[in-house]
């Protein structure tokens, strides 16, 4: 019998790739829960069931959860993420869903160093206390999200800019995260576990710049460290951020500078059977083609 999986966040960085993977499995009956169904037209054309709705709309949530065995709970980076997750957890309990597989973040903790970490910490604790079977996946910083924002300055001036100072962190290729989710969802081996995912090495952005210089063939690429005193202004002027998003990324910057993510784990290899992809591999396979477009 096919395993009925409801995937939220199916248009995001992880969810979009995971949807493609799951749609290819004969053993999975995949249903997507999205705000905008037009963004998944290709999957609808392949016969994937799509339900349009929002986390705030209880009726659409209840309908989407009917007959579901497993919910993949992915919420966007936003100031109400914990409330959105709470709505899914309660609706899943009411619908007698068996399992929740949650995309969290490394350092998720109700007392964590930023509101985003705290929200994820509250959600993870709520899932563990829900009575539902669960797997919580806590990945380190995404290479795809972090470095693709730097393409413009690499092209224009051979520099990367960040507010992380000399902090070191074990960034991870999102393809490894999707690999892990795929294995979790096709078995029950990782039920009631928390998995912490990292790349193979903890690096500073100075080291990342040297890897880029060697792999991209563009000459020396320099890391420009934005001083902490200039961080808020830089986020406003460079990214157009304000309010919760600005304050949360400011707190992130402090946490990175204090090396809160300076560690590696073996969970990617333990689950998938392969080592996590290196920054050099990401650079050659993902970043270099972007620079050539």
TIKE-342095 format. One record per residue (C-alpha): x, y, z; residue in three letters. Coordinates in steps of 0.25 Angstrom, whole numbers, plus 5000, padded with zeros to 4 digits. Example, Ala and Ser with C-alpha at 12.3 -4.5 7.8 and 13.67 -1.06 7.14 Angstrom:
REM TIKE-342095
504949825031Ala 505549965029Ser 
This chain:
REM TIKE-342095
500050005000Unk 500550144997Unk 501050235008Unk 500150365007Unk 501050485010Unk 500650625011Unk 501750725008Unk 501650875012Unk 502650975007Unk 502750904994Unk 503151034986Unk 504351064995Unk 505851024994Unk 505750885001Unk 504250864998Unk 504350884983Unk 505450784981Unk 504850684991Unk 503450684984Unk 504150644971Unk 504850534978Unk 503650484985Unk 502750494972Unk 503750394965Unk 503450284976Unk 502450174973Unk 502250154988Unk 501850294991Unk 500550364989Unk 500950504990Unk 500050624993Unk 500550764993Unk 499950885002Unk 500351014995Unk 499851154995Unk 500051174980Unk 499751044972Unk 500251104959Unk 501651094965Unk 501550944964Unk 500850924951Unk 501950824946Unk 501650734957Unk 500150744955Unk 500350704941Unk 501050584946Unk 499850544954Unk 500350594968Unk 499150634977Unk 499150784980Unk 498350854990Unk 498351014991Unk 498251075005Unk 499051145016Unk 499451105030Unk 498451205036Unk 497251145029Unk 496851035037Unk 495850975027Unk 496850965016Unk 497850895026Unk 496850795031Unk 496450765017Unk 497950745013Unk 498150655024Unk 497050555022Unk 497650415020Unk 499050455022Unk 500050365028Unk 501250465029Unk 501350615029Unk 502650685024Unk 502550815032Unk 503350925026Unk 503051065030Unk 503651195023Unk 504651285030Unk 503651385036Unk 503251445050Unk 501951355051Unk 502651215048Unk 502451155061Unk 500951195060Unk 500851135046Unk 501451005051Unk 500550995063Unk 499351005054Unk 499850885046Unk 500250805059Unk 498850825065Unk 498150785051Unk 499050665050Unk 498650615063Unk 497150635060Unk 497350565047Unk 498050445054Unk 499250465045Unk 500350365049Unk 501650445047Unk 502250585046Unk 503550605039Unk 504050745042Unk 505050835035Unk 505650905047Unk 506950985049Unk 508350955055Unk 508351015069Unk 506751015070Unk 506551045085Unk 505451125092Unk 506551205099Unk 507351215086Unk 508151335081Unk 507151385071Unk 505651385070Unk 505651295058Unk 506451185067Unk 505451205078Unk 504251185069Unk 504851055064Unk 505251015078Unk 503751035083Unk 503250955071Unk 504250845072Unk 503850835087Unk 502350835083Unk 502550725073Unk 503250635083Unk 502150655093Unk 500950635083Unk 500850485084Unk 501150475069Unk 502350395063Unk 503350495059Unk 504650525052Unk 505350655054Unk 506450695044Unk 507350815048Unk 508250855037Unk 509350955037Unk 509351075028Unk 509051045014Unk 510151065004Unk 509051094993Unk 508351205001Unk 509651265007Unk 510551274995Unk 509551294983Unk 509251434989Unk 510751464986Unk 510751434971Unk 510651584968Unk 511851634975Unk 512651514971Unk 512351554956Unk 512551704958Unk 513751714967Unk 514251574971Unk 513751594986Unk 512851524995Unk 512251615007Unk 511651565020Unk 511351605034Unk 511951475040Unk 513351525043Unk 514351415046Unk 513251315050Unk 513351175045Unk 512151085042Unk 511950955035Unk 511050995024Unk 510250885016Unk 509850865002Unk 508350855001Unk 508450734992Unk 508950655004Unk 507750705013Unk 506850655002Unk 507550525002Unk 507350505017Unk 505850545016Unk 505650445005Unk 506250325013Unk 505450365025Unk 504150375018Unk 504350235011Unk 504550165024Unk 504250165039Unk 505650145043Unk 505850295048Unk 504550305056Unk 504650385069Unk 505950435066Unk 506650575064Unk 507650585053Unk 508650695052Unk 509250715039Unk 510550785035Unk 511550785023Unk 512850715024Unk 513650835029Unk 513450955038Unk 514051075030Unk 514151225032Unk 513751315020Unk 515251345018Unk 515451195015Unk 514251195006Unk 514751304998Unk 516051224996Unk 515251104991Unk 514451194982Unk 515751254976Unk 516251114973Unk 515051054967Unk 514451174959Unk 515651214951Unk 515351364953Unk 516651404960Unk 516651434975Unk 515351454982Unk 515351534994Unk 514451525006Unk 514051665011Unk 513551655026Unk 512451755029Unk 512751815043Unk 511651785054Unk 511451925056Unk 511051945041Unk 510251815040Unk 508851875042Unk 509151985032Unk 509751885022Unk 508451795023Unk 507551915020Unk 508351965009Unk 508851835002Unk 507651745005Unk 506551845008Unk 506251785021Unk 505551845033Unk 504751805046Unk 504751655050Unk 505651605038Unk 506751715041Unk 506751685056Unk 506751535054Unk 507951535044Unk 508651635053Unk 508551525064Unk 508951425054Unk 510251505051Unk 510551505066Unk 510351355067Unk 511251325055Unk 512351415061Unk 512251345074Unk 512451205066Unk 511151145070Unk 511151065058Unk 512551025058Unk 512350875058Unk 512150755049Unk 511350625050Unk 511250495043Unk 509750485042Unk 509750515027Unk 510650395024Unk 509950305035Unk 508550325028Unk 508950335013Unk 510250245012Unk 511050365006Unk 511850475011Unk 511250615011Unk 511750694999Unk 512850785001Unk 512850934998Unk 513850914986Unk 512750814980Unk 511650914982Unk 512551024976Unk 512850944963Unk 511450884962Unk 510550994966Unk 511251124967Unk 512051114955Unk 510851094945Unk 510151214951Unk 511351304949Unk 511351254934Unk 509951294931Unk 
